[in-house]
């Protein structure tokens, strides 16, 4: 059983930073691609960032490149999303996801992820 638990969301002003954490209590962390997705009110869930399992390479949605960083601590079975220079449009519920068998061409596709956390709210507002 894979259980992903996110934390670190909150209400911040534009330009601030937040770090989201996602702990994987299952046994697939070390061999899974880990991703972050977000969903704004009235919009579909969208890809934010991912760490591909076999290469360790990271991938980002264009609007967050240079501002967000995804990383992992294997000893803690935790993946992080460091978010800097937050903007109003970054507001949404952020979800962590794990994909033990996803191929590289699908890392941005939510349908390729098998396990999901419950989500953590990020609100950027003045």
C-alpha angles and dihedrals in degrees: 000000000000117000120184117195119191127198140163104071123134150130116298139162123251111281094029128119135235134180119212121201130200120191119199110210093183130081100253100078097099093052100036134096105234122211142181122215132175138204125203121200111284093006136100122259110271136197118257109168143335142192111215111225103222100044103024089229118149128224129196141192108250097246093058099043111123092016105059128052127192119204140159138217107205093190089061096035086232134135121200136203113202108198119194133176091021118203134202090254091060089072115119147087110299119212130196117214138185129208118184095184108024119137122230095252090061102046090109093050115094090204089068094064120090103192132044138187125227094256135245125233120240116187122183110193140141 
